[in-house]
Amino acid sequence: MPVTEHADGPTDDDVWHELAEHGLHHYIAQTANAMGAGPEAAWSEWADAPTAYIALESRLPDHPDRDAALIWAAEQGWAVAVETGCGEDLLITASLGGDVLPPPATVAAFVRAVMTGRHTDTRVPPSTAVSADLTRRLIDWAEPEPTLDNRTG
């Protein structure tokens, strides 16, 4: 049942959106940590569609003159891409098919395989919209907020 907006506070939709965005940030940070990149190399936003970017320290063997990145989009999941150098879109070189929210360790293994030339691309057709299931799954990644006595609730 949809909830209407009230003048005295946020709606349930606002709370779900905020929790999903928090879950996205936590999921991306965990993925960066699994790759050894650290959270400072990661960026994510909800905006029109959830997206993320993690800068990679290494370069691809086939593109030694270009910076590489791991990118995520809600419709397509994870992909390794290289910078074009002219401000245009990134050039996707490999995609991780299957679940768009795999465990961080799975993403890290995918990146290692791509960076060493051992990955066979498994591109999947893009989806047209972010599903409610994805929003719920991202909410599951949200860390519980600490309480005043430092317990999580």
Contacts in CASP RR format, 6 or more apart in sequence:
PFRMAT RR
TARGET T0000
AUTHOR 0000-0000-0000
METHOD contacts of the structure
MODEL  1
MPVTEHADGPTDDDVWHELAEHGLHHYIAQTANAMGAGPEAAWSEWADAP
TAYIALESRLPDHPDRDAALIWAAEQGWAVAVETGCGEDLLITASLGGDV
LPPPATVAAFVRAVMTGRHTDTRVPPSTAVSADLTRRLIDWAEPEPTLDN
RTG
2 13 0 8 1.000
3 11 0 8 1.000
3 12 0 8 1.000
3 13 0 8 1.000
4 11 0 8 1.000
5 11 0 8 1.000
5 14 0 8 1.000
10 18 0 8 1.000
16 135 0 8 1.000
16 139 0 8 1.000
17 46 0 8 1.000
17 135 0 8 1.000
19 138 0 8 1.000
19 139 0 8 1.000
19 142 0 8 1.000
20 46 0 8 1.000
20 50 0 8 1.000
20 135 0 8 1.000
20 136 0 8 1.000
20 138 0 8 1.000
20 139 0 8 1.000
20 142 0 8 1.000
21 45 0 8 1.000
21 46 0 8 1.000
21 50 0 8 1.000
21 138 0 8 1.000
22 142 0 8 1.000
22 143 0 8 1.000
23 138 0 8 1.000
23 139 0 8 1.000
23 140 0 8 1.000
23 141 0 8 1.000
23 142 0 8 1.000
23 143 0 8 1.000
24 44 0 8 1.000
24 46 0 8 1.000
24 50 0 8 1.000
24 52 0 8 1.000
24 138 0 8 1.000
24 141 0 8 1.000
25 44 0 8 1.000
26 141 0 8 1.000
26 142 0 8 1.000
26 143 0 8 1.000
27 101 0 8 1.000
27 104 0 8 1.000
27 138 0 8 1.000
27 141 0 8 1.000
28 42 0 8 1.000
28 43 0 8 1.000
28 44 0 8 1.000
28 52 0 8 1.000
28 54 0 8 1.000
28 72 0 8 1.000
29 38 0 8 1.000
29 39 0 8 1.000
29 42 0 8 1.000
30 104 0 8 1.000
30 141 0 8 1.000
31 42 0 8 1.000
31 54 0 8 1.000
31 70 0 8 1.000
31 72 0 8 1.000
31 104 0 8 1.000
31 107 0 8 1.000
31 108 0 8 1.000
32 38 0 8 1.000
32 39 0 8 1.000
32 41 0 8 1.000
32 42 0 8 1.000
32 54 0 8 1.000
33 39 0 8 1.000
33 104 0 8 1.000
34 104 0 8 1.000
34 105 0 8 1.000
34 107 0 8 1.000
34 108 0 8 1.000
35 54 0 8 1.000
35 56 0 8 1.000
35 70 0 8 1.000
35 104 0 8 1.000
35 107 0 8 1.000
35 108 0 8 1.000
35 111 0 8 1.000
36 108 0 8 1.000
37 54 0 8 1.000
37 55 0 8 1.000
37 56 0 8 1.000
37 57 0 8 1.000
41 54 0 8 1.000
41 55 0 8 1.000
41 56 0 8 1.000
41 57 0 8 1.000
42 52 0 8 1.000
42 53 0 8 1.000
42 54 0 8 1.000
42 55 0 8 1.000
43 52 0 8 1.000
43 53 0 8 1.000
43 54 0 8 1.000
44 50 0 8 1.000
44 51 0 8 1.000
44 52 0 8 1.000
44 53 0 8 1.000
44 72 0 8 1.000
45 51 0 8 1.000
45 52 0 8 1.000
49 73 0 8 1.000
49 74 0 8 1.000
49 75 0 8 1.000
49 130 0 8 1.000
50 72 0 8 1.000
50 73 0 8 1.000
50 74 0 8 1.000
50 130 0 8 1.000
50 134 0 8 1.000
50 138 0 8 1.000
51 71 0 8 1.000
51 72 0 8 1.000
51 73 0 8 1.000
51 74 0 8 1.000
52 71 0 8 1.000
52 72 0 8 1.000
52 73 0 8 1.000
53 69 0 8 1.000
53 70 0 8 1.000
53 71 0 8 1.000
53 72 0 8 1.000
54 69 0 8 1.000
54 70 0 8 1.000
54 71 0 8 1.000
55 67 0 8 1.000
55 69 0 8 1.000
56 67 0 8 1.000
56 68 0 8 1.000
56 69 0 8 1.000
56 70 0 8 1.000
56 80 0 8 1.000
56 111 0 8 1.000
56 115 0 8 1.000
58 68 0 8 1.000
58 115 0 8 1.000
59 65 0 8 1.000
59 66 0 8 1.000
59 67 0 8 1.000
59 68 0 8 1.000
59 82 0 8 1.000
60 66 0 8 1.000
60 68 0 8 1.000
60 80 0 8 1.000
60 82 0 8 1.000
60 93 0 8 1.000
60 114 0 8 1.000
60 115 0 8 1.000
61 115 0 8 1.000
61 116 0 8 1.000
61 117 0 8 1.000
62 93 0 8 1.000
63 82 0 8 1.000
63 93 0 8 1.000
66 82 0 8 1.000
66 83 0 8 1.000
66 84 0 8 1.000
66 85 0 8 1.000
67 82 0 8 1.000
67 83 0 8 1.000
68 80 0 8 1.000
68 81 0 8 1.000
68 82 0 8 1.000
68 83 0 8 1.000
68 115 0 8 1.000
69 80 0 8 1.000
69 81 0 8 1.000
69 82 0 8 1.000
69 83 0 8 1.000
69 90 0 8 1.000
70 78 0 8 1.000
70 79 0 8 1.000
70 80 0 8 1.000
70 81 0 8 1.000
70 107 0 8 1.000
70 111 0 8 1.000
71 78 0 8 1.000
71 79 0 8 1.000
71 80 0 8 1.000
71 81 0 8 1.000
71 90 0 8 1.000
71 92 0 8 1.000
72 78 0 8 1.000
72 79 0 8 1.000
72 100 0 8 1.000
73 79 0 8 1.000
74 100 0 8 1.000
74 127 0 8 1.000
74 130 0 8 1.000
74 134 0 8 1.000
75 100 0 8 1.000
75 126 0 8 1.000
75 127 0 8 1.000
75 128 0 8 1.000
75 129 0 8 1.000
75 130 0 8 1.000
76 95 0 8 1.000
76 100 0 8 1.000
76 124 0 8 1.000
76 126 0 8 1.000
76 127 0 8 1.000
77 95 0 8 1.000
77 96 0 8 1.000
77 97 0 8 1.000
77 100 0 8 1.000
77 101 0 8 1.000
78 95 0 8 1.000
78 96 0 8 1.000
78 97 0 8 1.000
78 100 0 8 1.000
78 102 0 8 1.000
78 107 0 8 1.000
78 110 0 8 1.000
79 92 0 8 1.000
79 93 0 8 1.000
79 94 0 8 1.000
79 95 0 8 1.000
79 96 0 8 1.000
80 92 0 8 1.000
80 93 0 8 1.000
80 94 0 8 1.000
80 95 0 8 1.000
80 110 0 8 1.000
80 111 0 8 1.000
80 114 0 8 1.000
80 115 0 8 1.000
81 90 0 8 1.000
81 91 0 8 1.000
81 92 0 8 1.000
81 93 0 8 1.000
82 90 0 8 1.000
82 91 0 8 1.000
82 93 0 8 1.000
83 90 0 8 1.000
83 91 0 8 1.000
84 90 0 8 1.000
84 91 0 8 1.000
93 114 0 8 1.000
94 110 0 8 1.000
94 114 0 8 1.000
94 119 0 8 1.000
94 121 0 8 1.000
95 121 0 8 1.000
95 122 0 8 1.000
95 123 0 8 1.000
95 124 0 8 1.000
96 102 0 8 1.000
96 106 0 8 1.000
96 107 0 8 1.000
96 110 0 8 1.000
96 122 0 8 1.000
97 122 0 8 1.000
97 123 0 8 1.000
97 124 0 8 1.000
98 122 0 8 1.000
98 124 0 8 1.000
100 134 0 8 1.000
101 134 0 8 1.000
101 137 0 8 1.000
101 138 0 8 1.000
101 141 0 8 1.000
110 119 0 8 1.000
113 119 0 8 1.000
143 152 0 8 1.000
144 152 0 8 1.000
144 153 0 8 1.000
145 152 0 8 1.000
145 153 0 8 1.000
146 152 0 8 1.000
146 153 0 8 1.000
147 153 0 8 1.000
END
